[in-house]
Amino acid sequence: MSVRVFVSRDAAAVSLGADELAAAVREHPAAQRLDVRVVRTGSRGMVWREPLLEVEVGGERIGYGPVTAAQLPALLAAGALSGADHPLKLGPVESLPWMKRQERLTFARVGRIDPVDLQAYVAAGGYEGLKRALGMSGAQIVQEVTDSGLRGRGGAAFPTGIKWKTVLEQSADQKYVVCNADEGDSGTFSDRMLMEGDPFSLIEGMTIAGVAVGATQGYIYLRVEYPHAAVALREAIASAKANGWLGRDIQGSGRNFDLEVRLGAGAYICGEETSLLESLEGKRAEVRFRPPLPAIKGLFGKPTIINNVISLGTLPVILQRGAAFYRDFGMGRSRGTLPIQLAGNVRHGGLVEKAFGITLNELLYDFGGGSASGRPIRTVQVGGPLGAYIPESQFDTQLDYEAFTAIGALVGHGGIVVFDDTVDMARMARYALEFCAVESCGKCTPCRIGSTRGVELLDRIRSTGGAPGDLALLEDLCDTMQHGSLCGLGGMTPFPVMSALKHFSADFSGRR
């Protein structure tokens, strides 16, 4: 009798004991007797259930979790390898309400297959998008992406097809595709999860992008803090090259595209695309003046596509299923799905992929299960450390780029950090300014000096109540940073500060 058991190799699962659990399964006498094969996968996204153990029984994957290595002997003795009942049993994982309510397009394979097994990727529909793209002209591919409504998932939400069209129209001897994998926003981990759990989807997406605009070289700019992702990507890239999916004459098409992983050194500013390019060229990471845009003069002065991991990792499904299929998800100008990350003070932290249009209330309570502390949720910060703080009165806002703009917030990278009613919002506003001061590249005065003066001003307000006019001075400083900074770091730092002042003014006056 042969049994397949699935355990995640995702960094979050590993940090909770997944490696030890997988080793314990392999070494257990019952597993050896039954010829158990342990398959390491990506994470299903149910981080509160990790380490998750899945057993394939009758074509279904039965989940148990969270399971520690110490609990495994009793679990196997109870008959878990045949799907027996146990207090840790969750049932068929695909049928769990938390999973069934999602629309998994970008993350369709994550948690289901061995992420570095090329045959498993192809069997699960991988490379069907690239096969179709190889039979199309560059203009046809760009039009397909434009028609899908895909917008940049890195935060700016710029229409992907328009960016690509600009690169396509440039005449140059060399063009590049650069993946911004410098995921540094607090509460975000979807890029990491996709790279660790389905690296071939990113590789395929970048290859499609190269074929579309005539680029022959790509770079994944990966933050050094993601060693598990680096291992998975390099192994997958080597496999793709060995099997004709990367390199010269891809699958006999006459198209060429190669790919490398480059590690960044941990600077938050490198999430800004022009700073990333400077770093990739071996220079100090500083923001470039624009124009020219990177699509015209980017890496090494050549036309360059720069997209983030989720944008590029979504391309395979768009090319495989067609623009109309993807566009049918979502609302308004926000089409498709978004991998949403729930973090902070939340009971069920993890990753949820849903079509645009879901409300914050649904995410926080239907998926997140409320706060981990059991106290009322007072606010959430969406979009990383530069995102606005959204009060409970606005939790009925639908996840939509324009709807969030209307309330002075941003969707950003889809990270949601939850705070209960014990949070000190004046302290959180100070943190935003301190973060900007530490992470600023120093090139422009509003960001470099404004953030430092803002910290000093908030320290005075918090310790003494401040002098008359200090809050007005803080608002004026935020206005200068927002409209005078060279890039989004200084320009968006006022978002959390001003939203905290607007919705939680009592925290700044000592009346709370």
N, C-alpha and C positions, 0 to 999 in steps of 0.2 A: 504494500500500500504506500502510495506517495502522496504527501500533503504539502501544499504551499502555504507559508506563513509570511505575512508582510509586516515590516517594521520600518518606520521612517528613518532616513539619514539626514533629515533637515536639521539645521543647527539648533533650532529651539528644542526639537525632540532629543537631540544628542545631549544638550545641556541638562535635560531632565532624566537622562539615563537610558536612552534608546540603544546606544552601543552595547551597554551591559546587558540589556534585555535580549538583544539579538544574539549575543555570545552565549547567554544562558540557554536560549532555545536550542542552538546548535549542539551544545554540550549535554543536554538532558538525555538520559537513557531512553525515555519514551519517544523523543523526537528522532533519535538515531534508529530505533527499532522500526519506526514507521516511515523512514526515509523522508524526513521533513526537509524541504528546501526553503531557506530563508531568503526572501526577496526584499532588498532595501529600496524604499520608494521615497518620494517627496512626502510632505505633510498634507493631510486632508484639510488643514486649516483649523481644526478643533484643538487649539493649543492647550486648553484646560483638560483635555483627555489624553495628552501625551505623557508618557510613551503609550501609543496606541498599538495594540496587537490585533491583526486581522488574520483570520483563518479561512481559507477557501473551502467551502463545503457545498457540494451540489451546484457549483457554478456561482454561488453567492459568497461575498466576503463578510464574515461575521466578525464584528468588532468587540473587543474587550479593552477597557481602559478607565483610568490610567493604570498600567501594569508595571510594577517594579520587578527587577530580577529576583528579589527575595520572595515575591508573591507567586512567581511562575510555577514552582513545583506543585503547590496546592491547586493552582489553576489547571495545570495539565492532568493532575490526578483526578480532577472533577470531570475530565473529558472534554476540555476545550478544543482539542484537535479534531473533534467531531462536531463541534458547535454546541456542546452541552450548556445547560443553564448554569449560571454562577452570578453572584452579586455584582461582578464587574462586567457582565455581558450587556452589550448595547444593542445587539441585533444586527441585521443586515445594514451595513454602513450607508450604502446608496439610498436606502429607504428611510433613514433617520429624517425626521421633519426638518432639522437644521440644514441637512444637505438638499433635500427635495425642494425646498423653497428657493434655492438659488438658480441662477442661470450661468452655468460654468461654460464659458467659451474660451477665454484665454487660459484658464486653469483646468480645462477639460481633462487633461491627462495627469495633472499633478496629484500624487497620492495613489495613482492607479498602476503606474508602471515603474520599472527600474529606470531612473533618469538618464543613465549613460548606456543603455542597451538600444543600439540603433535599430535592430530588428523589431523590438517591442514598440519603438516610436513609429516606425513605418506601419506596423500592424494596427496601430491605434489611429491611423489616418495621417501620420506625419509625412511630410514632403509632397502631399497631394497639391498643396497650394503652389509650391515651387514648380512642380511639373506643369501645372497650368500656366504659370508665369513664363516659363521657358518657351511656350508656344505663342506668346503675345509680344507686341512691340512695347518699347518703353513707354510710349504715350498711352497705350491701352492700359498698362498696369497702373500708371499714375491716375488715369481717369477712374479706374475701378476703386482705387483708394479714396479718391476725392468723392465719388458717389456714395461710398460707405458712410461718410460723415465722421470718420475717425478724426479725433482731435488729440493733440499731444497729451499724454497721460502723466507727463512729468510735472505738471503744475500750470504752465502757461496756457494750455488748451488751444494752441494755435492749430488750425486745420492742417493735417498732415499732408494731404494732397497738394495744397498750395505751396508748401515748403518744397516738396519734391519737384513740382513743376518748374520752380525757379532753378533748381539744380539741373534738371533735364535740359533746360533751354540754354545753359551755359556751354560755350565751346572751350574745351580744355583738353590737354593731353593726359591729364590725370584727375580723377574725382575720387572722393572718399565717402565712406559711411562710418559714422562714429556713434557708438552706443554710450549714452550717459548712464553708467551703472554706479554712479557715486551717490547712492541713496543715503542721504544724511539727515533727513527730517525726523524729528522725534515722532514716535508712534507709527513709523512706516517700515514695512518689511516685505511688501509684495514683490519687489524686484528680487530680493534675496531668495524668497521662496520659489520664484519661477526659475531663476538661474540654477538653484540647487535641485529643484524638483522636475524641471523639464527644459534643460539647456538647449536641446535641439530646436525647440520652438523659437528661441532667440536667434540661433544660428541660421535657421531657415528664413526667418523674417529679415535678417540683415542681408542675406543672399538675394532675397526678392527685391529689397531696396537697391542693392547694387545693380542687379539686372535691369531694374526700371530706369535708372538714371545714367547707366554706363560707368558706374564706379567699379573698380577692380580690386580695391583694398579696403578692408574694414578693421576697426579697432574697437574693442570693448574696454572702456575706461572704468575699471573696477576699483572700488574702495578697498584698501588693504585690510580693513577689518572684516572682510568676508572670505576667509581662507577656504571654507567648505565650497563656496561658489566657484572660487578659482580652480580648485581641483576638478569639480564637475565639468566646468566649461572647457578646460584644457583636454580632459579625457574625451569629451564629446567632439571637440574640434578635430582631434587626431583621428577619431573614428569616421567623421564626416569626410575628411580628406582621403582616408584609406579606401573609402567606398564610393568615391567620385562625386560627392555632394558639395565639395569645396575644392578650390584650386583651378587648374586649367581645364577648359573644355568640359564643363559640368555636365555629366550624364550625356556626353556626346552632342551637346547643344551648340558648341562653339563659343559659349559665354564663359568668362573667367571671373572668379572672385575668391580672394583669400582673406583670412581673418586671424587676428592676434588679440591676446589679452594683455593689457597694460595696467599695472597697479598704480593707483594714486596714493598719496602719502597722508591722507586723512584730513585735508582742509575742506571745510564746509563750502567755501567759496567756489570750489571746483564743480559744484553742482550747477553753477552758472555756466552756460555753454561756451562763452568766449574765454573765461578763465580756464575751463577744462582744456580748450585747444592750446592755450599757452603752456599749460602743464604737460600736455601730450607732446609738445614740441621740445620739451626739456627746459622750459623757461620758468621764471617765477610766476605763480598763479595770480594774475591780475586781470581785471576786467578790461576788455578792449573797447575803444570808442566805436560806435556804429552810427552811420554806415562806414564801410561796406558790411553787409550781412554775411554770416558764415556760408549761406547758400551760394554766394557769389565769390567770396574770398575767405575761405575757412582754414582748414588744416594745411599748413605749409603754403598758404596763399592760394589754395585750389578750392573749387566748388565742393561743398561738403554738406551731406545730410547729417544732422544731429537729432536723434530721437532717443527717448528713454526706453528702458527695458520693456515695460508693458506695452508701449506703442508698437515696438518692433515685434514683440512676442505675440501680438494680436493679428499681425498680417497673415500668417498661414491660414487661419480660419476664414479671413475675408476673401483671400484668393481661392481657397478650396470651395467655400459655400456661396460666394458671390456677394457683391456689394449690397444688394437688396435684402439678403438674409440678415446681414449685420445691422443694416439701417433700421430694420423692423423692431429692434430693441431700443428702448430709451424714450425720450420725450424732447419736444422742441428742437433746439439745435444741439442737444446733448444726446448723441446716438450711440447705440451699443451698450456695453456693460463696463463696469468699473470694479476692479478688485479693491474692496474696502477693508481697511485694517482697524480692528477694535483693540485699543490698548488703554493703559492707565487703570483707574479704579472701576473695573468692569468685571462681572462674574465670569462671563464666557468670552475671554479674549481670543482673538484669532482672525482669520481672513474669510471674508464673505464676498462672493462675486455676484453682483446684482445689476440688472438694467437700471439706467438712470430713471429717476422718478420715485424711488423709495424714500420715505421720510426718515429723519433722524430718530423720531420716536420708535419707528419699526426696527431700526438698526439697534438702538440702545436697549430695547426691552424684548422684542421678539427674538432677536439674535443674540444680543449681549447679555440678556437676563438681568438687567439692572446693575447697580453698583456692587462691587465685591464686598464693600463694607456694610451693605444693607441700608445705608443712609440715602436720602434723596440726592439725585444727581442735580447739581447746581448749574453746571456749565460743561461744554465740550469745546476743545480746540480742534478745528478741522484744518488740515493743510500744513501741518508741521509747525515749527517754532515761530514762523511768520504769519500764521493763520489767526483769524479773529476768534475771540471767545464768544460763543453763541449761548445765550441764556435759555432757560427752560421754556420761556414764553415763545421761543422760535423753533422749538423741536418739531413742529409740524411742517417745517420747510422741506420741500422735496429736494433730493440730491440732483442738482441741475446747475450747470455753470452760471446761467443767467439768473436763476432764482437766488443763488448764493450772492451774486454780485448785488442784487437788489437789496439785500439786508446788510451789505458792507462786509461780506465774508468771501472766502474762496474755497473751492473744492480741493485745489492743489493735487497732491499725490494720493489723496483718498485716505489719509491717516486720520483717525479720530481718537483723541486722548480725552478720557473721561475724568471728571472731578466731582466729588460729592460736596455737601454743604459746609464742610470744614475748611475749604480752600480759602486762602488769603489772596484776593485778586490784585491788591497793590503789590504784593510780593511777586506774583506772576508777571505783572507788567514790568517790574524791575528786571526780572530774569530775561525778558525779551530784549531789553536794551543792553544788558550785560552780555548776552549771547552775541549780539551784533558787534559790540565793542571788541570781543575776543576774536570773532571770526572774520572781521572786516579785512579786506586785502590792503586797505589803507590808501587806495588811489584817490578817492574823492573826499572832500572835506565834510559834506553833510553826514556821511556814514561814519567816517573815522572820528570826527570830533563830536558830532551830534549825539551819537550813542553814549559816549563817555560823559558828556554834560548831562544827558538824560538820566543816567545812573545816579550821578551826584544829586540831581534835582529830586529824584524819587526818594533817595536816602533821607534828604532833608524833610520831605513831606511825611514820610513814614515815621521818622523819629521825633519830630517836633510839631507836626501838623502843617509845617511850611509857612512861608511868609505870604502876605496878601498878594494875590496875583500869580502864585506859583503854578497853580493848575492851568491858568491861561497861558503861562509861559511854556508849560509842558506841551500844551496843544499846539502852540506856535512852532515849537521845536520839531514836533512830529510832522507838521505841515511842510517845514523846510526839508526834512529828511525824505518825505514822500515824493516831493516834486523836484528835488535837487540832486538826488543820488544817481550815480551812473547805472546801477543795476538794481535788481529786485531785493538784494539783501538790505540795503539801506532804505530803499523805497517801500518795502513792505513791513519792516519792523514796526512802524506806527500802527499797523492793523491790530495786533494784540493789545497794544497800549491804549489806543483810542476806544476799542471795544470794551476793555475793562473799565475805563473811565465812564463810558456811556451807560453801561448796564449794571455796574457794581460800584457806583460812586461812593457809597457808604464806607467801603473798604479803604478809601483814600482819606477819609475825614476822621477816622477813629470812632465813628458812631456805631459800627457793627459789633 
